[in-house]
Amino acid sequence: MSFPLLTATAALPALGAVATAAVPARQRTAAKWLALLVSLATLALAIVVLVRFDPDGARYQLTESHWWIKDFGVRYELGVDGIAVALIGLTALLMPFIVLAGWHDADPLETGSKRWRPTQGFFALILAVEAMVIISFEATDVFVFYIFFEAMLIPMYFLIGGFGDRAHSQGEEAASTQRSYAAVKFLLYNLAGGLIMLAAVIGLYVVAGSFSLQEIVQARANGSLTMATSTERWLFLGFFFAFAVKAPLWPLHTWLPNAMQESTAPVAVLITAVVDKVGTFAMLRFCLQLFPEASKWATPVILVLALISIIYGALLAVGQRDIKRLVAYASISHFGFIVMGIFAMTTQGQSGATLYMVNHGISTAALMLVAGFLISRRGSRLIADYGGVQKVAPVLAGTFLIGGLATLSLPGLAPFVSEFLVLVGTFSRYPVIGIIATVGIVLAALYTLVLYQRTMTGPVKPEVSAMPDLKVREVLVVAPLIVLLVLLGVYPKPLTSIVDPAVKQTMSDVQQKDPKPAVEAAK
């Protein structure tokens, strides 16, 4: 029996979460170091998964399959394709930086405060989320996926509601109320999506007699399983609704700005760079593979919703006064590009969408974490409270600028490659959608550069005149992310070589071929 590498990759942070929570209350520093070491060990396992994965090999590799609930046909079934490997790598990569960035976010509050922060609980919850996200990327049994897709809501709820941002101008009681509101809104939206998906999961089992993704796809391919058109479309809508909430896609997005605004910067990164990627990943793995006809049927409406997300998110980002809400609305716009790439039904579009998931995770982490360092120094999230920061903290301002330029997809930085592929792939099949979507690029330049101008340039405000520059720990968080943005922007082939074979297989599942160019290239 081979070593269960995929199980180990998810089980390690889960066990680390338990161990971190069990550290004695007075040993807060020990809990932090334990969480960091576990996240690094998980990254090492993810690298082993990456090394052992053969892009030219079988579709699902490193597979594990054991009966879990035999009477109900549920198997503990895991396997990874190129898309899953890329996203597992992203998750494992970001976690050490999230832990380091949040090193002091759960320290006890000032003496006399009514609120007490259990440091061990904060880092244990982060590791628990990592474990659930990783196994969601690995699961090839629909029921197993559903369990962890929903279970990750629990630690996220406590991270948002129990460990909110300290930079709140309305006092501790008002801040607690806002955090509770954001956490409950996050939970209700995602639970509603999950309950609808549960009905669809049960319906799928009734129709197919199995929860195994591979068995169902194979049965549909060889003709031994057929679904009525109306049945397939209803099941597709049940799955897609849950994934659109998680993604988040307009008009199911309204929980995200509240959640990111009230969270600490590392938790905000965990939400938008890691957890939300499960939604877009699941569209590729489950919606397109299980329901190919329904996916094509719904494509025009989904593309319109994605286009609205792109423009709407960018427009609202332009008008924001809160730094975190600006990044949240920018992310809504970026997720619109990802969904658009997935449902453009072209190889370039889907490859670009997968790269976008990875590159958006890195760029958003860089920008949000630096923004978190900035906010922690000034004690305010309001853009108007800053000015002239680049004169007193040039390293902080420089890294903030690079993160912002990556967010607007500047050529030479990683997000440019993915956004370009999404637009080209969309334009080749839906030119009008592709053209309108480019407006999002212009708006991205506007909200990013205006944010930088208002916070970093101009006269130095008295409140920031003594602001310290980035410390060693903070540089260790941001510098590797910036290096990755440059490397993947100049040389994305390591990612594309892993992702492209899986994308081609997904295109085959939905029986789609890339449109032929209007003018053939000269030979």
N, C-alpha and C positions, 0 to 999 in steps of 0.2 A: 504494500500500500504506500503510495507516494505521500510526501508531506503535504498537508492541507494548507498551502500557502495563502490562498484567498481568505480562508477562515482565520488564519493567524493574523493577517493584515487588519481585519476588522476586530478580532478578539483582543489584540494587544491594547488599543486605546480603551476598550470597554473595561478590561481588567485594570488598566491604569487609572480609569475614573474611580473604580471601587477603592483602589489602594490610596489614591489621593484624598478621597473623602474620609478615609479612615485615619489619616494623619492626625495626631493630637492637636487640639485647638491652638495651643501655644506655639506650635512648630509651623508657622505660616511660611517661612522661607523654605523649609524642607518640602512642603507641599508644592511650592512653585518649581523648585528644582526637579522634583519627581515628575511633574506634568511636562516640563521641558524635555527631560530625558525620554519619557514615553513617546512624546511627539517626534523626537529625533529617531527613535528606534522604529516607529511606524513608517517614517520616511525611508529608512533603510530597507524595510520590507517592501515598500512600494517600488523602490528602485530595483529590487530583485524581481518583482512582478514584471516591470518594464523590460529588464534584461532577458528574462525567460520568454517573453511574448514574441512570437514570430509573425510579423505582419503578413507574410506570404503563406502562413500555415492555415489551420482550420479556423472557421469563423469564431467559435468560442473555444478558448484555451484555458488550461489550468482548472478544468472543470471538476466539480465535486457534486455528488448526488447520493442522498440517503433519504430513506423514508422518515418523515417527521410525524404526520398525522395520517396514517395509512387509510383509515376508514373514510377519510374525506379526500383522499387523493392528493394530499399535500406533501411535497418532497422538499427537503433542504437542498436546493439546487443552485449552484453558483457557476459562473463562467464569465470570462471577459473577452470583449472584442477590442478593436483599436480605439473606439470612442470611449469605452469604459476605462481602459488603461490610461488614456490621457487625463481623464477627469479624476481618477484615483490619484494620479501623480500630482495634479493641481491641489487636491485636498490635503494630501500628506505634506506637500511643499509649504503650503500657507500656514499650517498649524503651529510650527515652531515660532514663526514670526508673530502670529496672533498671541501666543503665550507670552513671548518676550514683550510685545507692545503693551499687554495688559498686566505687566508685572506688579504695578502698584494700584491697579484699578479696583481691586477688592480689599485693599488695606483698610483697617478700621478708620471710621470717620473721626472728626475732631472730638475732643473730650466734651462730654455733655450732650452729644447728639443722641436723639432717640433711636436712630437707625444703627444697626450693627451689621457688618458685612462678614459673612463666613468665608474667608479666603479659600479654604480647602474646597468648599462647595462650588465656588466660581470656576476654578480650574477643572474640577471633576466634571462639571456640566459641559465644559468645552470639549473635553475628551470623549464624553458620552455622545455628543453630537457628531464628532468625527467618526466614531465607530459606526453609527447608524447611517451616516451619509455613504461611507465606504461600502457597507454591505448592500445598500440600495443600488449602487453602481454595479455590484457583482451579481445580484440576484437574477436568475433566469426562471424562477418560479414566480408567477404573478402574485400568489398569496403571500409568499415570503417578502416580496418587494413591498406589498401593501402594508404589511405589519410594520416594517421599519420606516416606510414613507410617512406613516402616521405617528409612530413612536417618537420620532425626532422633534415633534411639536412640544413634547413635555419639557425636555431640558431647555429648549429655546424660549418657552414661556417664562420660565424662572430666570433665565439670563436677561430677558428684556425687562420683566417686572421687578426683579429683585436686585439687579446690579446696573441701575441706570446711570446716565451721564451726570456727573457732579456739576457741570457748568449749566446751572439753571438759575435764571434771574428772579423767579417768582417765589423763592423760599422752599424749604424742605418739604413742607406739607403739600404744596401745590405740585412740586416735582414728583412726589410719590403718587399723587392722583393721576398725573399725566402718564407716568410709567405704567400704572395699572391699566389705564385706558388703552395704551398702545399694545400691551401684552394681551389683554382680552380681545382686542380687535384682531390681532394676529391669529390668535387661537380660533376664534369663531369663524373667520374667513376660511382658514385652512381645514378646520373640522367640517365645515359645510361641503367643501370640495371633496374631502375624504369620504364622507358619508355617501355622496352621490357615486363616487368611484367604487365603494363597497358594493352597492347595488349592481354596478356594471361588472364587477369581479364575479359576483355570484351568478349573474346572467351568463357570463362567458363560460363558467364551469358547466352550467346547465346545457348550453349549446355544444360545447366542445368535449365535455367529459374529462377535462384535464386542466390543471393550472400551469403546466409546463410550457413555457414560451416556445422552446425548440420543437416539442411534439405538436403543438397547434400549428406552427408555421409549416412544418413538414407535412402535416395532414392536409393543410390547405393547398400546398404545392402539388401533392400527388392526387388530389381530387377526392380523398376519402372523407374530407370534412367540407361541407358547404354551409354558408349562412344566408338566410334570407336578407335581401337588400335592406329592408327596414330594420331588421334585428341588428345587422352590422352597424348601421348608422346610429342607432340608439346607444349601442355599447360604446362606440367610438366617442360619442358626445359625453358619456359618463366618465370615461378616462380623461378625455381632453379637458373637461371642465376643471378637474382636480389639478391637472398639470398647469393649466392657464392661471389658476390662483397662485400656485407655488412660484410660477415663472418670474414675475407677475405680468400678465397681459391686460391691457385696457379692455373692459372697464372693471376688472377684478383686482386692480393694483392698489387700491386706496389704503391698504394696511401697511404698505412698505414705508412711505414717508414718515408715518408716526413711529413705526418700529425702529427705523434707523435714527431718527431724531432723538429718541429717548434712550437709546442704547449707548454703551461705551463704544469708542471707535473700534476696538477689536471685535466686539460682538456685532457691530454693524457690518464689518468685513465678513464675519462668519455668515451673516444672513445673505448678503447680496453676492458674495464671491464664491460661496460654497453651497449653502442650503438651497438657494434658488436655482442652482444649476441642475438639481435633481429633476425639476419640472421640465426644463427644455431637453435634458437627456432622455427622460421618459417618453417625450413626444417621438423622438427618433427610435427608441427601442421598442416601445409598446404600441403607440398609436399607428405608426406606419407599418410595422411588421404584422400586427394582429389584424388590422382593419385597413388593408390597402385601398379597397374600393371606396370606403367611407372617407378615407384621408383625401383622396382625389376629389370626391364630391364636396367636401368642406373647404377645400383649398381657397376658392375665391373669397369667401367670407373671412377666413383666417388671415389672408393676406391684407385685407382691408383693416382688420383689427390691429395687425402688426404695424401697418402704416400709420394708423391713428396713434398707436403707442409711441412710435418714433417722433412724430411731429408734436403731439401733445406733451410728452415727457420733456422734450427739449424746450418747448415754449414755456412751460412752467418752471423749468430750471433757470431760465433767463430772469424770471421775475422773483426768485427767492431771495430772502434776506438772511436765512439761516444756512450756514455752510453745509450741515449734514443733510438738510432737506434738498439742497441743490444737488448733492451727489446722488441722493435717492431718486430724484426725478431724472437725472442723467442716466441712471441705471435702467429706469423704465424704458427710456428711449433706446438704450443699447439692447435690452432684451427684445424690443420690437425688431431690431435688425436680426437677432438670432432666430426668432420665430419665422421671420420672413425668409431667411436662408433655408430653413428646414422645409418649409412648404412651397418654396420655389420649384421643388422637385427637379433640381439639376445637381450634377456632381459638384460643380463649383460652389453652388449655393449651400449645400449641406456640408461640404468640407469647410467652407468659410464659417458656417454657423458653429461647427465644432471647435474650430480654432478660436472663434470669437468667445466661446465659453471659457476657454483657457486664458486667452489674452485679456479678456475683460476682468477675470478674476485677479490676475497679476496687477493690472493697471489700477483697478479700483482699490485693491489692497494698498498699493503705494500711495495713492492720493488720500484715501481716507485715514490711513495710519498717520501720515504726516499732518493731516488736518487735526487729528486727535491730539498729537503732540502740541500743535499750535493752540488749540482750545484749552488744553490743560494748563498752559502757561498764563493765558489771559483770563480764563474763567468765564468765557462767553462764546456762544456759537454764532452771534450776530456779525455779519460781514461789516456793518457800519462801525463796529467797535475796534477795527484794525486799521492800519495804515503805516507805511514806511517800514514794514518788518524786515525787508531785504537789507536795510542799512544796519540793523542791530543783530540780525540772525541770518547771515547770507547762506549758510549751508541749508538751514531749514527752508528758506525761500527758494533756493535752487532745486532742492528735491521736490518741493511742492510744484514748481513749474514743470519739471519733467513728468511728474504724475499727471498734471493737467494736460500737457501736450499729448501724452499717451491716450488720455480720455477722449481728446478730439481727433484721435487717429492720425497724428502727424506722420508722414512718410519717414521711414527709418526706425520707427518704433512698432512693437509687435501688433497692436490693434489695427494698424493700417492694412496689413496683409489680409486679415480676416474680413474687415469691412469691405475692402476692394473685391474680394472673392464673392461675398454675399451680394453686392450690387451687380457685379458682372453676371453671376448666376441667375439673379432675378430678372435683370434686363433682357437676357437671352430668351426668356419665355414670357415675361410680363413687362414689356418695356415701359408702359405708363406708370406702373407701380415703382419700378426701378428709378425712373426719372424723379418722381415726386419724393421718393425716399432720400434723395441727395440733399433735399432741403434740411434734413436732420444734421448733415455734416456742417452746413453753414451755421446753424443754430448752436451746434456744439462748440464751434470756434468762438462764438459770441459769449456764451455763458462761461466758458473756461477762462478766456482772456479778461473778461470783465471781473471775474472773481479774483484773478491774480492781481489785476491793476488796483482794485479797491482794497485789497488786504496787504499787498506787499510793496507797492510803490507809493509815491507821494511823500508829503511831510510825515515825520515820525510823530505819532500820537503819544502824549505823555504816558498813557497807560502801558505802552509797549516799549518804552525807551530803555527799560532795564531787562527786557526779555532775553533769557539765555539762549544760546544756539543749541543745536542737537547734541545730546550727550553720546557717549560711546555706545551704550545699549541701544539707543534710538538709531544711531548710524548703522549698527549691525542689523537692525530690522529693515531699514529702507534700502541700503546699498545693494544687497543681493537682488532685490526686486527690480531695481533700476537696471542692473546689469542684464537681467533676464529680458527686460523689455527691449533693450538694445540688441542683444544676441538674436532673439526670436524675430525681431524686426528686420534684421539684416539676413538671417539665415534660418528660415522657418522649416527647412526640409526635415529635420529630425521629427517634427510633429506631423507634417503632412504625410510622411512615409508610413506612419503608424495609422493615421486616421483614414487615408484614402481607400484602402481595400475594404474597410468596414462600410464606408459610405457607398461604394459601388454595390456591395451586397444588399444594402438597404434599398438602393434604387432598383435593383432587380426584384426585390420583394413587392414593390409597388408597381412593377412592370412599366417603368418609365425610362426613357432614353433622353440624352441631352439633345436639344434642338440643333439642327444643322445650321451652320452660319449662312447668312444670306449670300456672302461672297466667299468662295473657297480660296484658301491661301495658295499662292503660287508654289509649285514644287521645284 
